[in-house]
């Protein structure tokens, strides 16, 4: 197993990074953060022209047939820009769920791959591979769904809702559900409460929801890596320019030590994220989430502190990255959940 980036992955990274620099700099994200978080024009370009929507879709269904490693590179760049697009929710999570029932979901996979539709998996962001049903009370009976799912990301912009219930996966027209956007700490990734009251549903087949969430958690580590990388790079640039006592503050030893520690944290986070994307086992995913969740938050907090007064203002985009890191920390399992799982997987008993 190699953790190095391939030439194809670097080309994909360059295409996504150039597009985001042109169409979605942090200042632009900040400008629209409180009005309409998602950017449909940016998503159309990413999905159709660059083809990220179909990365994980097999070639026979019109996709690129790529691996999780390519999707991880895209997520790194989207994390670096806190880009308000439904890549994680539609092209990763929903697509992974559909791949488990591909025999009955071929047409939908094709629509997602071509960027003609987006989907949202109706699970709470607080759900985890260890508690996949958390936040959901949905039941199925006679082709209809009833119940509520809280904290669903991407539901308000989805053309199709994928709803797990009773071990099966169902498709529901969003018009048949009540979708109420809830206050979200992360302004760039809104969440909603989705309520079904006898909504007509089409059963696609059995789904391993825990496995789907594990896959999402493993790739979320790459987004968290991107958040941490942007915060570190931006802080390095700032401390080279900000002057105190007639010298750049980055020249002070105390600042150097803090930045060196952050750099080491990010390097380790990169290794953990790459391992989770390459291997995808329960062990590597638990390691990646147990480490990367905390690193993203810590680097964002340190970035805010080292920016001084400007870092505390609404005009600087740093708060968007801190909020993304804090919200992602509880998505698909908290660091504590993953450390507990890791102890079991590594056969290391916890304290009694």
C-alpha distance (Angstrom), angle and dihedral (degrees) to the residues before:
residue distance angle dihedral
X1 . . .
X2 3.80 . .
X3 3.79 122.6 .
X4 3.81 93.5 -165.0
X5 3.79 119.7 112.2
X6 3.78 116.3 -109.1
X7 3.79 124.4 -132.6
X8 3.81 90.4 -106.4
X9 3.80 91.0 52.0
X10 3.80 91.8 50.6
X11 3.81 91.0 49.9
X12 3.79 89.9 51.0
X13 3.80 90.2 48.5
X14 3.81 91.6 51.3
X15 3.80 92.3 50.7
X16 3.81 93.5 49.9
X17 3.82 94.1 42.3
X18 3.81 93.2 50.0
X19 3.80 91.6 49.5
X20 3.80 93.1 48.7
X21 3.81 92.0 47.1
X22 3.79 89.5 53.5
X23 3.79 101.4 38.2
X24 3.80 107.0 19.7
X25 3.82 115.2 32.0
X26 3.82 114.2 162.7
X27 3.81 90.3 -102.7
X28 3.81 90.3 59.4
X29 3.81 91.7 47.9
X30 3.80 89.4 50.7
X31 3.79 91.7 50.4
X32 3.80 93.7 57.7
X33 3.82 98.0 32.3
X34 3.81 96.9 105.7
X35 3.80 98.4 36.6
X36 3.79 113.7 43.4
X37 3.78 111.1 -9.3
X38 3.79 99.8 -169.5
X39 3.80 119.3 72.3
X40 3.83 107.2 -148.6
X41 3.81 93.8 -176.5
X42 3.79 92.4 54.3
X43 3.79 91.3 46.4
X44 3.81 91.9 51.1
X45 3.80 90.4 53.4
X46 3.79 92.7 46.9
X47 3.79 93.8 44.0
X48 3.80 100.4 42.9
X49 3.81 109.4 22.5
X50 3.81 98.4 36.6
X51 3.81 93.2 27.2
X52 3.79 100.6 -135.8
X53 3.81 93.0 140.2
X54 3.79 91.2 69.2
X55 3.79 100.2 38.3
X56 3.81 94.4 112.0
X57 3.81 95.8 34.8
X58 3.84 113.9 102.4
X59 3.80 117.4 -111.1
X60 3.81 92.5 -114.8
X61 3.81 87.7 64.6
X62 3.79 94.8 47.2
X63 3.78 99.1 -92.7
X64 3.79 135.0 118.2
X65 3.80 95.8 -105.1
X66 3.80 90.1 -137.1
X67 3.79 126.9 157.6
X68 3.79 132.9 -113.6
X69 3.81 88.5 -94.0
X70 3.81 92.3 69.1
X71 3.80 91.4 45.7
X72 3.80 88.8 50.2
X73 3.82 91.1 55.8
X74 3.81 90.1 52.9
X75 3.79 90.3 49.5
X76 3.80 91.2 51.0
X77 3.79 89.8 56.8
X78 3.80 93.8 43.1
X79 3.80 88.0 51.4
X80 3.80 90.4 51.3
X81 3.79 88.2 56.6
X82 3.84 100.4 32.2
X83 3.79 80.8 -132.4
X84 3.82 113.3 -161.9
X85 3.82 97.3 -133.8
X86 3.84 131.2 118.0
X87 3.80 96.9 -119.5
X88 3.81 95.9 122.3
X89 3.79 94.2 42.7
X90 3.82 99.5 41.7
X91 3.81 110.2 19.9
X92 3.81 94.8 38.5
X93 3.79 114.5 22.7
X94 3.81 101.1 29.3
X95 3.80 92.7 38.7
X96 3.80 91.8 50.9
X97 3.81 90.2 52.4
X98 3.81 91.1 49.6
X99 3.79 91.9 50.4
X100 3.80 88.4 64.6
X101 3.80 89.6 60.1
X102 3.80 97.9 30.8
X103 3.80 94.3 139.3
X104 3.80 89.6 68.5
X105 3.82 98.1 29.2
X106 3.80 103.0 52.8
X107 3.81 95.4 114.8
X108 3.81 92.6 48.8
X109 3.80 92.0 47.0
X110 3.80 88.4 53.4
X111 3.80 91.9 52.3
X112 3.79 91.3 49.7
X113 3.81 92.3 47.2
X114 3.81 92.1 52.5
X115 3.79 92.6 47.6
X116 3.80 92.0 -117.1
X117 3.80 91.7 123.2
X118 3.78 141.5 16.0
X119 3.77 126.3 -146.5
X120 3.78 134.8 -159.2
X121 3.78 126.4 -154.7
X122 3.79 105.4 -133.5
X123 3.79 97.9 -132.1
X124 3.77 128.6 118.1
X125 3.80 117.6 -102.5
X126 3.80 84.3 -131.4
X127 3.82 90.7 62.2
X128 3.79 116.7 102.1
X129 3.80 139.5 -169.6
X130 3.79 85.8 -99.5
X131 3.83 95.3 48.5
X132 3.81 104.6 23.7
X133 3.78 95.2 164.7
X134 3.79 96.4 54.7
X135 3.80 113.0 131.1
X136 3.81 94.5 14.5
X137 3.80 132.1 102.2
X138 3.81 98.8 167.8
X139 3.80 119.6 143.7
X140 3.79 130.5 -177.4
X141 3.79 127.5 -139.3
X142 3.80 130.3 164.0
X143 3.79 94.8 -15.9
X144 3.78 95.3 -48.4
X145 3.81 132.8 103.0
X146 3.76 128.7 -143.6
X147 3.77 130.8 -179.9
X148 3.79 142.1 57.4
X149 3.79 136.7 -80.7
X150 3.80 118.2 -164.6
X151 3.78 129.2 -156.9
X152 3.83 97.6 22.7
X153 3.80 113.8 167.9
X154 3.80 119.7 -146.4
X155 3.81 96.0 12.5
X156 3.79 96.2 119.4
X157 3.82 93.1 57.8
X158 3.81 98.4 36.8
X159 3.79 123.3 114.8
X160 3.82 90.5 -160.9
X161 3.79 131.3 29.5
X162 3.81 117.5 -147.0
X163 3.77 108.4 -155.8
X164 3.82 124.4 -168.9
X165 3.79 113.2 -150.3
X166 3.77 130.3 159.9
X167 3.79 93.2 -7.4
X168 3.81 92.8 -54.1
X169 3.80 133.5 100.7
X170 3.80 120.8 -127.3
X171 3.79 133.8 -174.6
X172 3.79 118.8 -135.8
X173 3.78 130.5 -176.7
X174 3.85 106.9 -119.2
X175 3.79 88.1 -134.1
X176 3.82 88.2 66.2
X177 3.81 92.2 57.2
X178 3.78 134.0 62.8
X179 3.81 109.6 -119.3
X180 3.78 115.6 -169.3
X181 3.80 116.9 -177.5
X182 3.79 109.1 -135.7
X183 3.81 128.9 -154.8
X184 3.79 107.4 -82.5
X185 3.78 128.6 -161.9
X186 3.81 88.5 -147.0
X187 3.80 104.9 64.5
X188 3.81 91.6 -167.7
X189 3.82 95.3 56.5
X190 3.82 111.0 43.0
X191 3.79 120.2 -163.2
X192 3.78 129.3 -152.5
X193 3.76 141.5 -162.7
X194 3.81 109.3 -122.1
X195 3.79 118.6 -158.1
X196 3.79 125.9 -168.8
X197 3.79 120.3 -163.8
X198 3.78 105.4 -177.6
X199 3.81 91.3 -40.7
X200 3.83 114.6 -178.4
X201 3.79 109.2 -110.5
X202 3.79 138.1 -176.6
X203 3.79 117.1 -140.3
X204 3.80 113.9 -134.7
X205 3.79 100.5 178.7
X206 3.78 144.8 -86.8
X207 3.79 118.0 -33.1
X208 3.79 133.5 -166.5
X209 3.79 97.4 -137.0
X210 3.80 93.8 -179.8
X211 3.80 89.5 55.4
X212 3.80 92.1 48.9
X213 3.80 91.3 50.9
X214 3.81 90.8 47.2
X215 3.79 88.9 54.0
X216 3.80 90.7 49.6
X217 3.80 92.0 47.8
X218 3.79 91.2 52.0
X219 3.81 92.6 53.1
X220 3.81 93.3 41.2
X221 3.81 85.9 66.4
X222 3.82 87.9 67.1
X223 3.80 91.5 53.5
X224 3.80 89.1 49.8
X225 3.80 88.3 50.9
X226 3.82 89.6 54.0
X227 3.80 91.4 51.4
X228 3.80 91.2 51.0
X229 3.82 92.7 46.5
X230 3.81 93.1 53.0
X231 3.80 92.1 47.9
X232 3.81 92.2 49.7
X233 3.83 95.0 44.9
X234 3.80 92.4 47.0
X235 3.80 91.7 48.7
X236 3.80 92.4 48.8
X237 3.79 89.9 53.3
X238 3.80 91.8 47.6
X239 3.81 97.7 50.0
X240 3.81 89.7 51.1
X241 3.82 89.9 58.2
X242 3.81 104.5 33.3
X243 3.79 109.9 88.6
X244 3.79 132.0 -158.6
X245 3.78 126.1 171.3
X246 3.82 89.1 7.5
X247 3.80 94.9 -59.8
X248 3.83 137.1 84.0
X249 3.79 111.3 -88.9
X250 3.80 88.2 -131.1
X251 3.79 88.6 70.7
X252 3.82 92.7 65.8
X253 3.79 112.9 102.2
X254 3.80 95.1 -132.5
X255 3.82 90.5 56.0
X256 3.81 91.7 46.2
X257 3.80 91.3 53.8
X258 3.80 92.8 50.1
X259 3.78 92.2 49.0
X260 3.80 92.6 46.8
X261 3.80 90.1 53.8
X262 3.80 90.5 49.6
X263 3.80 91.3 49.6
X264 3.80 90.8 53.6
X265 3.80 90.5 49.1
X266 3.81 91.0 52.2
X267 3.81 93.0 47.6
X268 3.79 89.9 53.4
X269 3.80 90.3 46.3
X270 3.80 89.7 54.0
X271 3.79 91.5 53.2
X272 3.81 91.3 47.9
X273 3.81 93.3 48.1
X274 3.79 93.2 47.4
X275 3.80 91.5 49.3
X276 3.82 91.4 51.2
X277 3.82 91.8 48.6
X278 3.80 93.4 46.0
X279 3.79 101.0 41.1
X280 3.79 103.8 20.3
X281 3.79 94.6 -167.3
X282 3.79 121.6 148.5
X283 3.80 88.8 -108.5
X284 3.81 97.6 53.0
X285 3.81 92.0 43.4
X286 3.80 91.5 51.7
X287 3.80 90.7 48.9
X288 3.81 92.6 48.6
X289 3.78 95.2 48.9
X290 3.80 95.0 41.0
X291 3.83 88.4 56.0
X292 3.80 108.4 27.6
X293 3.80 96.9 49.6
X294 3.77 91.7 60.2
X295 3.80 94.4 39.6
X296 3.81 93.3 55.1
X297 3.79 91.4 51.4
X298 3.81 94.3 43.7
X299 3.81 95.2 48.6
X300 3.82 91.0 47.2
X301 3.81 91.1 49.8
X302 3.80 92.1 48.5
X303 3.80 90.3 47.2
X304 3.78 90.3 54.3
X305 3.82 91.6 49.0
X306 3.81 94.4 47.0
X307 3.80 91.5 49.6
X308 3.79 89.0 61.5
X309 3.79 118.3 -162.7
X310 3.81 96.8 -7.6
X311 3.80 89.9 56.5
X312 3.80 90.4 60.8
X313 3.79 94.7 56.5
X314 3.79 128.9 97.5
X315 3.81 89.8 -130.8
X316 3.80 92.7 66.9
X317 3.84 114.1 75.6
X318 3.82 94.2 -138.4
X319 3.78 92.4 99.5
X320 3.81 89.9 60.7
X321 3.81 90.0 59.3
X322 3.79 93.2 45.6
X323 3.80 90.6 50.4
X324 3.81 92.2 47.2
X325 3.81 89.5 50.5
X326 3.81 93.4 48.1
X327 3.81 93.3 46.6
X328 3.80 92.1 46.7
X329 3.80 89.8 50.5
X330 3.80 90.3 73.5
X331 3.82 96.9 35.5
X332 3.81 115.9 111.3
X333 3.79 91.4 -4.5
X334 3.78 134.4 -21.2
X335 3.82 121.0 -102.7
X336 3.80 87.3 -103.6
X337 3.81 91.2 54.8
X338 3.78 90.9 52.3
X339 3.81 94.0 44.6
X340 3.78 89.7 52.4
X341 3.79 90.3 50.1
X342 3.78 90.6 45.6
X343 3.78 91.7 54.5
X344 3.80 89.6 53.7
X345 3.81 94.1 44.8
X346 3.82 91.6 49.3
X347 3.81 90.7 43.7
X348 3.79 92.2 -120.9
X349 3.80 109.1 143.5
X350 3.78 117.4 -137.0
X351 3.81 124.7 -127.0
X352 3.76 116.4 -73.4
